[in-house]
Amino acid sequence: MNTGNLQAARGRMQEAIEQLQIDWNAASQTWVDHNAAQFSEEHLGPVFEEFRTALPAISHLVQVLQAASRELEEESRW
């Protein structure tokens, strides 16, 4: 697996969640009612939480894959 692709995908995910946060902050300045609060709690809250969990996990996965790739390269030299 090309870990560069995984890193690039992580970067795009990070940018997307940051943009979603910016857009929600702007929208929530004018959409202030029960429905907005419910939408934020039921939909956006879980999305933001999943991203907070997924992004570090992806970074860790990249590190593990890179280490495994290095080990395989070293073993193939013997």
SETOR-459629 format. One record per residue (C-alpha): residue number from 1; residue in three letters; x, z, y. Coordinates in Angstrom, 2 decimals. Layout:
BEGIN
+-----+-----+---------+---------+---------+
!   k !   r !      xx !      zz !      yy !
+-----+-----+---------+---------+---------+
! NUM ! ALA !       X !       Z !       Y !
...
+-----+-----+---------+---------+---------+
This chain:
BEGIN
+-----+-----+---------+---------+---------+
!   k !   r !      xx !      zz !      yy !
+-----+-----+---------+---------+---------+
!   1 ! MET !    0.00 !    0.00 !    0.00 !
!   2 ! ASN !    1.24 !   -0.82 !    3.45 !
!   3 ! THR !    1.22 !    2.51 !    5.30 !
!   4 ! GLY !    1.46 !    0.64 !    8.60 !
!   5 ! ASN !   -2.08 !   -0.61 !    8.05 !
!   6 ! LEU !   -3.25 !    2.93 !    7.41 !
!   7 ! GLN !   -1.49 !    4.19 !   10.52 !
!   8 ! ALA !   -3.00 !    1.39 !   12.59 !
!   9 ! ALA !   -6.46 !    2.20 !   11.25 !
!  10 ! ARG !   -5.95 !    5.85 !   12.13 !
!  11 ! GLY !   -4.99 !    4.82 !   15.66 !
!  12 ! ARG !   -8.10 !    2.68 !   16.02 !
!  13 ! MET !  -10.23 !    5.57 !   14.74 !
!  14 ! GLN !   -8.62 !    7.90 !   17.28 !
!  15 ! GLU !   -9.31 !    5.46 !   20.10 !
!  16 ! ALA !  -12.90 !    4.98 !   18.94 !
!  17 ! ILE !  -13.66 !    8.70 !   18.84 !
!  18 ! GLU !  -12.08 !    9.20 !   22.26 !
!  19 ! GLN !  -14.21 !    6.36 !   23.66 !
!  20 ! LEU !  -17.32 !    7.80 !   22.02 !
!  21 ! GLN !  -16.60 !   11.15 !   23.64 !
!  22 ! ILE !  -16.14 !    9.52 !   27.06 !
!  23 ! ASP !  -19.34 !    7.50 !   26.67 !
!  24 ! TRP !  -21.32 !   10.50 !   25.47 !
!  25 ! ASN !  -20.06 !   12.61 !   28.37 !
!  26 ! ALA !  -21.25 !    9.90 !   30.78 !
!  27 ! ALA !  -24.61 !    9.50 !   29.05 !
!  28 ! SER !  -25.21 !   13.23 !   28.86 !
!  29 ! GLN !  -24.97 !   13.47 !   32.65 !
!  30 ! THR !  -28.28 !   11.62 !   32.95 !
!  31 ! TRP !  -29.87 !   12.20 !   29.54 !
!  32 ! VAL !  -30.65 !   15.88 !   29.77 !
!  33 ! ASP !  -33.56 !   16.90 !   27.58 !
!  34 ! HIS !  -34.40 !   18.25 !   24.15 !
!  35 ! ASN !  -33.87 !   14.85 !   22.52 !
!  36 ! ALA !  -30.36 !   14.57 !   23.95 !
!  37 ! ALA !  -29.47 !   18.01 !   22.67 !
!  38 ! GLN !  -30.94 !   17.22 !   19.27 !
!  39 ! PHE !  -29.10 !   13.87 !   19.11 !
!  40 ! SER !  -25.84 !   15.55 !   20.01 !
!  41 ! GLU !  -26.29 !   18.32 !   17.47 !
!  42 ! GLU !  -27.58 !   16.22 !   14.58 !
!  43 ! HIS !  -25.56 !   13.05 !   15.03 !
!  44 ! LEU !  -22.57 !   13.36 !   17.32 !
!  45 ! GLY !  -21.51 !   16.84 !   16.31 !
!  46 ! PRO !  -21.07 !   15.89 !   12.65 !
!  47 ! VAL !  -19.26 !   12.66 !   13.59 !
!  48 ! PHE !  -16.80 !   14.50 !   15.82 !
!  49 ! GLU !  -16.24 !   17.13 !   13.13 !
!  50 ! GLU !  -15.59 !   14.50 !   10.47 !
!  51 ! PHE !  -13.04 !   12.83 !   12.73 !
!  52 ! ARG !  -11.31 !   16.13 !   13.44 !
!  53 ! THR !  -10.97 !   16.57 !    9.69 !
!  54 ! ALA !  -10.17 !   12.96 !    8.77 !
!  55 ! LEU !   -7.44 !   12.16 !   11.27 !
!  56 ! PRO !   -4.96 !   14.86 !   10.18 !
!  57 ! ALA !   -5.76 !   14.05 !    6.54 !
!  58 ! ILE !   -4.94 !   10.39 !    7.12 !
!  59 ! SER !   -1.67 !   11.35 !    8.79 !
!  60 ! HIS !   -0.79 !   13.51 !    5.81 !
!  61 ! LEU !   -1.71 !   10.71 !    3.42 !
!  62 ! VAL !    0.61 !    8.32 !    5.28 !
!  63 ! GLN !    3.46 !   10.81 !    4.90 !
!  64 ! VAL !    2.80 !   11.25 !    1.19 !
!  65 ! LEU !    2.62 !    7.50 !    0.61 !
!  66 ! GLN !    5.83 !    6.92 !    2.55 !
!  67 ! ALA !    7.62 !    9.58 !    0.51 !
!  68 ! ALA !    6.33 !    8.10 !   -2.74 !
!  69 ! SER !    7.43 !    4.65 !   -1.66 !
!  70 ! ARG !   10.94 !    5.92 !   -0.84 !
!  71 ! GLU !   11.17 !    7.65 !   -4.22 !
!  72 ! LEU !   10.10 !    4.51 !   -6.05 !
!  73 ! GLU !   12.67 !    2.46 !   -4.17 !
!  74 ! GLU !   15.41 !    4.94 !   -5.06 !
!  75 ! GLU !   14.42 !    4.95 !   -8.73 !
!  76 ! SER !   14.35 !    1.17 !   -8.89 !
!  77 ! ARG !   17.97 !    1.07 !   -7.73 !
!  78 ! TRP !   19.12 !    2.82 !  -10.91 !
+-----+-----+---------+---------+---------+
